[in-house]
Amino acid sequence: MASQAEINRLKKQVAESSHILDHEGLVDFHGHVSARIPGTNQMLIKPVLKAHNQVTAKDIVVVDLEAYASGTGSQWNPSLQKGRTIVAPLPPREAMIHVAIMLARPDVNSVVHTHQIIATSIGAGNTPIIPLYNQSIPFAPETPIFPHPRLITTREDGEAVADCLGDRTGVLLRGHGVVVVGESIDHAVTNTIYLERAAIMQLIATIVGTPTPLPDGYAEEWLPDWTRRASHAYEYFKSLVPSLNGSKGKG
């Protein structure tokens, strides 16, 4: 069972991850990061409509996985929203993505959902992202593609996305966005960043020639090395964000 200190640390990292993804240009007012609370059936997630570059640890909400999955759908109905202020912080409308994946994948402790432009465009082209360079190794042999653009608000749809993801690290939601998972927040967030870079590289490679995936067996051989380095990459991306380093604004 996680201590309160550990839960507070996770809340802080979920919040700072929103700042990182915002600084990288991968989220707008959509998108969310979650983290499983160790030893529990609960997760932490950014509340709906809270600006990514403003969210703090105290904003992060706790979601019971089984209780949320057993509901009839999203806890937040945008048609009932009045003005710009949410009276009570609620999980984002697509929290079911995170819930369903965590219930299906005990190895997953963090989930990221974004609408990042290039990776989403690749998915809209019905083309999987393949590993063309070392930092895209976690996505070998390729990203599966979920074939429908609908919002994932029901357990049925959440389980369909989890099934499409399978044992992979990322899935493209065609006409919608992407989902990336990891054994930790470090892994999920950094892999989300590198998925976008992999998409850009694949686009360029397609223009200039024929995208050639990394050799057979190479990804499996080097994945443990990348797994060990994910925390270093996370700290690097964190160091770039002025709001997390004593400065205001975005640089």
N, C-alpha and C positions, 0 to 999 in steps of 0.2 A: 504493500500500500504506500502510495506516495505521501511524503510529509507535506505540511502546508508550505514549507520553504521551497520544496521542489515544485509544487503547484504554482507558487508565485513566480518562480523562475521561468516556468513554461509559459505563463501568461505574458510575462515580459517579452519572451522570445517570439511568441505569436504576434504580439503587437509590433515589435521591431521588424519582423518579417514583412509586414504590410508596408512599412516605410521603405524597405529594401526593394520590394517589387514595384512600388510606386516610383522610386528613383530610377529603376531600370526601364521604366515606361511600359511595364507589362500589365498594369491594372489601371482602371479609372475608378468610377464609383462602384463598378462591378468587381467581382473576384474576392476570394477569401482563402485564408490559411487556417488549418486546424492542427491540433496535437492531441493525441490520446493521453489521458492521465494514467500513468503506470499503475497497474494493480487494481484498476477499476473498470467499469463499463461506461465510462464517461469521456467526453472530449471537450476541448477548449476551442473556441472559434470567435472570429471578429463579428460583431453584431451588424445587422443589415444597415446599409446606407451610411455607416460611420466612415468618414473620409480616411483613406489609407494613410495619408501623411499627417493625420491628427490622432489616430487611435493610440491609446495607452493601455498599460496592463490592467488598469481598473475598469476598462471598457469591455474586456474579454468576457464572454458568457460561457457557462457550463451547460453541456447538453448530455442527457442520458441517452445512450445509443438505442437501447431496447424500447424505452418509452417513446422516443421520437419516431422510431421505425413503426411502432404500432399505431401511430396516429393516422388520420385520414389524409394528411398532406402537410404542406408548409404551415408553420405557425404564423407566418406574416402574409397578410392579404393586402397588396398594394392599393386595391380599390377602397380600402378603409382608411388609408393614410390621409391625414389632414395636415397640410402645410409641409414644412421642412423638418419638423422636430418629431422624433419618435419618443413617445412618453416613456415606454418601458423597453429597454434593449432586448431585442429578439434575435435568434439565429437568422442568417440569411435565408432567402427563399429556397435556395438549392442546397441547404445543409444536408439533404438526403444523399447527395453525392458522397459526402464524407462519411455519413452514418453507414450507408450500405457497404462501402469499401472496407471500413474498419471492422464491420461484422463479418465480412467474407474473408478478410486477410489479417489474421492475427499478427503477421510480420510487419504490417504497416502501422506506423505510429504518427504519421503526419500526411496530410493530403493538401494539395494546392489546386484550386480551380481558377483559371484566368481566361480572358478573351484576347490574349496576345495576338498581334496582327499577323505576323509572318507564319507562325506555326498554324494558326487558325486558317489562313489562306491555303496552306499546303493541304490541310484536311479538307477544305472546301473543294479542292481539286481532286479529291478522292485518291490522294497519293500518300502512302505512309512515309514517315521520316525514317531514314536509315542511318546507321552510324558511319559517318564519313571521316571523322577525326576523333582524337582520343577522348575529348570531353563529352562526346555523344555515346560513349561505350554503354552507359546504363540503359540505352534504348534499343540495344541489339536484341533480336535481329532486325526488328522494325516496330514502329508504333501501330497498334491496331486502330481501326477507325470505327467509331460508333456512328451508325448510318442515319440518325435523325437529329434535327436541330432543336427539338422541343426542350423546354426547361425541365430539369430533373427535380420534381417536387414530390413524387409518389414513391412508395417503397418498390413497386413493380419496376419503375423506370430506374431507380437507384440500383437495384439488383441487376438490371439489364446492362448498365454501365459497368458494374463490377464484373459481370461475366465477360463482357467484351475486353476489359482490361486484363483479366486472367491473372497470370503471375508476372506480367510486365511492369515496367516502371512508369509508363505514360500511355495515354490514349488520346486520340484526337476526336473531338465531338464535331462531326461534319456540320458546317454552317453555324457553329455555336462557340467553340473554344477548345480548351485542353484541360486534362486532369493529369497531375503528376503526383506520385506517391513516394514515400521513403521510410526507412527505418527510424529516421529522426527528422526534426525540422531542418537541420543542416542539409540533409540529403534532399528532401523534397524541394526546398527553396532553391538551392544551387542547381539542381537538375532542371527546375523550371526555367532558370536563366539560360542554362546551356541548351535546353530544347529549342529556345528561340534562336540561338546562335547556330545550332545545327540546321534549323530550317532555312536561315539566311544562306548558310554555306551550300546547302543542297540546291537552293534556287540559283545561286551563282554557278555552281558546277553544272547544272542543267543547261544554262545559257552558253557556257564555254565548251562543253563537252558532254561526257557521259558520267553521271555520278557513280563512283565505284566504292562500294562498302569496304570497310576494313576486312582484312583476311579472315577466313574461317578459323575459329579458335582463338583469335587474338583478343577479342572482347572478353571472352571468358577468362583468359589468362590474366588480363590486366584489370578486371573489375575489382578484385580485392584491394589493389593499390589505390584506385580512385576512391573506393569506399572509405579507406583510412584518411584520405585527404579532404573529404567533403567539409569537415569542420574548419579547415584552413581557408577553403574557398569562401565559406560563409562569412568568416571574420573579415576577409578581404572586401567582399561586397558590402558588408556592414560599415567598414571604414570609409566608404565613399559617400555615405549619407550624412549631410550636414546636421540634420535633425537628431541624429543619433550620436553626434560627436561634438555637442556643445555649441552648434551653430543653428541659425534659423534659415529657412528658405531652402531652395534646392540648387545644387551646384552641378 
